Amino acid sequence: MHAVTRTYIGHGAKELFDLLEQRKAEVEKILRGVEGFQSYLLLRTEDGGVSVTVCKDKAGTDESIIAARDWVAKNTSELDVRPPVVSEGPVLLQLS
């Protein structure tokens, strides 16, 4: 498995997470369409938020990065959100 985190902070980040919360069903539909999708977490932080996507392989997380970037560009132009800090790598341990 492979995971990617996208950390949004700064200008527009809090508003982005408000919008993501309001449009959960739309976000879920997009991510469930990613090949090899396993799980998704969205957490709010004091200064924005973090999303975590887990897929069967790197190809899936790469697809999720593109899907997230496209959704943010399409839906948040008025927010002027800074690009996220992206971190990714193989999953070493997953507990549920």
ZAMARLO-415624 format. One record per residue (C-alpha): residue in one letter; y, z, x. Coordinates in nm, 4 decimals. Each point is the difference from the previous one (the first is absolute). Example, Ala and Ser with C-alpha at 12.3 -4.5 7.8 and 13.67 -1.06 7.14 Angstrom:
2
ATOM   rest         yy         zz         xx
ATOM      A    -0.4500     0.7800     1.2300
ATOM      S     0.3440    -0.0660     0.1370
//
This chain:
96
ATOM   rest         yy         zz         xx
ATOM      M     0.0000     0.0000     0.0000
ATOM      H     0.3595    -0.0568     0.0968
ATOM      A     0.3186     0.1741    -0.1173
ATOM      V     0.3703    -0.0728     0.0049
ATOM      T     0.2926     0.2318    -0.0644
ATOM      R     0.3477    -0.1133    -0.0925
ATOM      T     0.2689     0.2654     0.0479
ATOM      Y     0.3305    -0.0582    -0.1758
ATOM      I     0.3022     0.2114     0.0967
ATOM      G     0.3728    -0.0403    -0.0105
ATOM      H     0.2158    -0.2045    -0.2316
ATOM      G    -0.1729    -0.0903    -0.3265
ATOM      A    -0.3299     0.1741     0.0793
ATOM      K     0.0239     0.2690    -0.2692
ATOM      E     0.0985    -0.2601    -0.2585
ATOM      L    -0.2911    -0.2201     0.1083
ATOM      F    -0.2442     0.2836    -0.0670
ATOM      D     0.1604     0.0647    -0.3387
ATOM      L    -0.0627    -0.3663    -0.0827
ATOM      L    -0.3571     0.0074     0.1323
ATOM      E    -0.0705     0.3031    -0.2171
ATOM      Q     0.1452    -0.1713    -0.3072
ATOM      R    -0.2039    -0.3158     0.0623
ATOM      K    -0.3331     0.1529     0.1028
ATOM      A    -0.2057    -0.2368    -0.2159
ATOM      E     0.1554    -0.3076     0.1612
ATOM      V    -0.0526     0.1372     0.3510
ATOM      E    -0.3605     0.0892    -0.0828
ATOM      K    -0.0721    -0.3509    -0.1294
ATOM      I     0.1354    -0.1585     0.3179
ATOM      L    -0.1912     0.2269     0.2362
ATOM      R    -0.3284    -0.0186    -0.1889
ATOM      G     0.0259    -0.3766     0.0494
ATOM      V    -0.0128     0.0398     0.3789
ATOM      E    -0.3342    -0.1104     0.1465
ATOM      G    -0.1993     0.3035     0.1152
ATOM      F     0.2364     0.2543    -0.1611
ATOM      Q    -0.1368     0.3570     0.0142
ATOM      S     0.2828     0.2433    -0.0777
ATOM      Y     0.3752     0.0487    -0.0189
ATOM      L     0.2194     0.3076     0.0258
ATOM      L     0.3693     0.0267    -0.0640
ATOM      L     0.1775     0.3171     0.1044
ATOM      R     0.3606     0.1009    -0.0281
ATOM      T     0.1657     0.1671     0.2974
ATOM      E     0.3344     0.1723     0.0328
ATOM      D     0.1662    -0.3156     0.1312
ATOM      G    -0.2033    -0.2790    -0.1667
ATOM      G    -0.3738    -0.0407    -0.0061
ATOM      V    -0.3218    -0.1301     0.1472
ATOM      S    -0.2643    -0.2334    -0.1357
ATOM      V    -0.3546    -0.0063     0.1348
ATOM      T    -0.2367    -0.2870    -0.0684
ATOM      V    -0.3666     0.0013     0.1019
ATOM      C    -0.2036    -0.3208    -0.0022
ATOM      K    -0.3431    -0.1037     0.1215
ATOM      D     0.1542    -0.1799     0.2993
ATOM      K     0.3233    -0.0978     0.1756
ATOM      A     0.0229    -0.3238    -0.1973
ATOM      G     0.0393     0.2077    -0.3161
ATOM      T     0.2698     0.2242     0.1437
ATOM      D     0.1815    -0.3070     0.1342
ATOM      E    -0.0068    -0.1450    -0.3521
ATOM      S     0.1290     0.3300    -0.1411
ATOM      I     0.2914    -0.0008     0.2480
ATOM      I     0.1020    -0.3457    -0.1215
ATOM      A    -0.0408     0.0993    -0.3657
ATOM      A     0.2115     0.3142     0.0491
ATOM      R     0.2696    -0.1881     0.1921
ATOM      D     0.0182    -0.2693    -0.2685
ATOM      W     0.0151     0.2531    -0.2854
ATOM      V     0.2785     0.1980     0.1681
ATOM      A     0.1983    -0.3182     0.0739
ATOM      K    -0.0394    -0.1250    -0.3572
ATOM      N     0.0743     0.3277    -0.1786
ATOM      T     0.2493     0.1949     0.2107
ATOM      S     0.2675    -0.2373     0.1251
ATOM      E     0.2722     0.2189    -0.1539
ATOM      L    -0.1309     0.3068     0.1876
ATOM      D     0.0348    -0.1483     0.3504
ATOM      V    -0.3122     0.1877     0.1155
ATOM      R    -0.0611     0.0182     0.3737
ATOM      P    -0.3273    -0.1548     0.1195
ATOM      P    -0.2778     0.2591     0.0280
ATOM      V    -0.1537     0.1356     0.3161
ATOM      V    -0.3529    -0.1427    -0.0129
ATOM      S    -0.2961     0.1683     0.1691
ATOM      E    -0.3567    -0.1213    -0.0263
ATOM      G    -0.3420     0.0482     0.1470
ATOM      P    -0.3686     0.0585    -0.0622
ATOM      V    -0.0955     0.2920    -0.2234
ATOM      L    -0.1845     0.2656     0.1988
ATOM      L    -0.0686     0.2422    -0.2837
ATOM      Q     0.0465    -0.0152    -0.3760
ATOM      L    -0.0648     0.2964    -0.2259
ATOM      S     0.0271     0.0036    -0.3774
//
